[in-house]
Amino acid sequence: AGGCWFWTGATSSNYPVVTFSGSAHYAHRVVYELVKGPIPPGLILLHACRHKSTGSTCVNPAHLRPGTHKENAADRVAHRGR
Protein backbone atom coordinates (compact mmCIF):
# COMPACT_ATOMS: atom_id res chain seq x y z
CA ALA A 1 0.00 0.00 0.00
CA GLY A 2 2.91 2.37 0.64
CA GLY A 3 4.75 1.93 -2.65
CA CYS A 4 4.13 3.56 -5.98
CA TRP A 5 1.30 2.36 -8.20
CA PHE A 6 2.76 2.85 -11.67
CA TRP A 7 0.22 3.42 -14.42
CA THR A 8 0.77 1.08 -17.36
CA GLY A 9 -2.30 2.01 -19.39
CA ALA A 10 -3.01 4.74 -21.91
CA THR A 11 -1.52 8.21 -21.58
CA SER A 12 -2.15 11.66 -23.01
CA SER A 13 0.62 14.27 -22.84
CA ASN A 14 2.49 11.93 -20.46
CA TYR A 15 -0.44 11.78 -18.03
CA PRO A 16 -2.27 8.52 -17.32
CA VAL A 17 -5.78 8.48 -18.76
CA VAL A 18 -8.80 6.28 -18.40
CA THR A 19 -11.91 6.53 -20.55
CA PHE A 20 -15.41 6.00 -19.24
CA SER A 21 -18.84 7.44 -20.03
CA GLY A 22 -17.44 8.47 -23.41
CA SER A 23 -14.73 10.83 -22.19
CA ALA A 24 -11.12 10.67 -21.02
CA HIS A 25 -10.16 11.43 -17.41
CA TYR A 26 -6.74 11.64 -15.77
CA ALA A 27 -6.28 8.33 -13.97
CA HIS A 28 -4.53 9.79 -10.92
CA ARG A 29 -7.48 12.16 -10.35
CA VAL A 30 -10.01 9.32 -10.72
CA VAL A 31 -8.13 7.08 -8.27
CA TYR A 32 -7.69 9.94 -5.78
CA GLU A 33 -11.41 10.82 -5.86
CA LEU A 34 -12.50 7.19 -5.55
CA VAL A 35 -10.32 6.70 -2.46
CA LYS A 36 -10.15 10.11 -0.77
CA GLY A 37 -13.08 12.08 -2.17
CA PRO A 38 -13.44 15.17 -4.35
CA ILE A 39 -10.50 17.40 -5.17
CA PRO A 40 -11.29 20.86 -3.76
CA PRO A 41 -12.32 23.38 -6.43
CA GLY A 42 -9.44 25.36 -7.89
CA LEU A 43 -6.78 22.87 -6.78
CA ILE A 44 -4.76 20.30 -8.67
CA LEU A 45 -3.10 17.12 -7.45
CA LEU A 46 0.56 17.26 -6.48
CA HIS A 47 2.71 14.12 -6.66
CA ALA A 48 4.86 13.38 -3.62
CA CYS A 49 6.94 10.99 -5.71
CA ARG A 50 8.46 11.83 -9.06
CA HIS A 51 9.75 9.15 -11.39
CA LYS A 52 10.93 10.83 -14.57
CA SER A 53 13.51 8.12 -15.11
CA THR A 54 10.84 5.39 -15.26
CA GLY A 55 8.65 7.23 -17.76
CA SER A 56 5.62 6.24 -15.69
CA THR A 57 3.31 8.07 -13.35
CA CYS A 58 2.32 6.94 -9.87
CA VAL A 59 -1.43 6.89 -9.19
CA ASN A 60 -1.24 5.83 -5.51
CA PRO A 61 -3.62 8.23 -3.71
CA ALA A 62 -1.33 8.15 -0.66
CA HIS A 63 1.29 9.87 -2.84
CA LEU A 64 -1.09 12.61 -4.03
CA ARG A 65 -2.30 15.76 -2.33
CA PRO A 66 -4.35 18.74 -3.43
CA GLY A 67 -2.41 21.95 -3.96
CA THR A 68 -2.08 25.08 -6.05
CA HIS A 69 -0.29 25.61 -9.35
CA LYS A 70 2.24 27.74 -7.43
CA GLU A 71 2.98 24.83 -5.06
CA ASN A 72 3.32 22.51 -8.05
CA ALA A 73 5.87 24.85 -9.67
CA ALA A 74 7.84 25.02 -6.41
CA ASP A 75 7.80 21.19 -6.16
CA ARG A 76 9.09 20.93 -9.73
CA VAL A 77 12.01 23.22 -8.91
CA ALA A 78 12.75 21.38 -5.65
CA HIS A 79 12.77 17.98 -7.40
CA ARG A 80 14.58 19.02 -10.59
CA GLY A 81 16.94 16.31 -11.72
CA ARG A 82 15.21 13.54 -9.77
Secondary structure, DSSP 8 states (H G I E B T S, - for coil): --S--B--S-EETTEEEEEETTEEEEHHHHHHHHHH----TT-EEEES---TTTT--B--GGGEEEE-HHHHHHHHHHTTT-
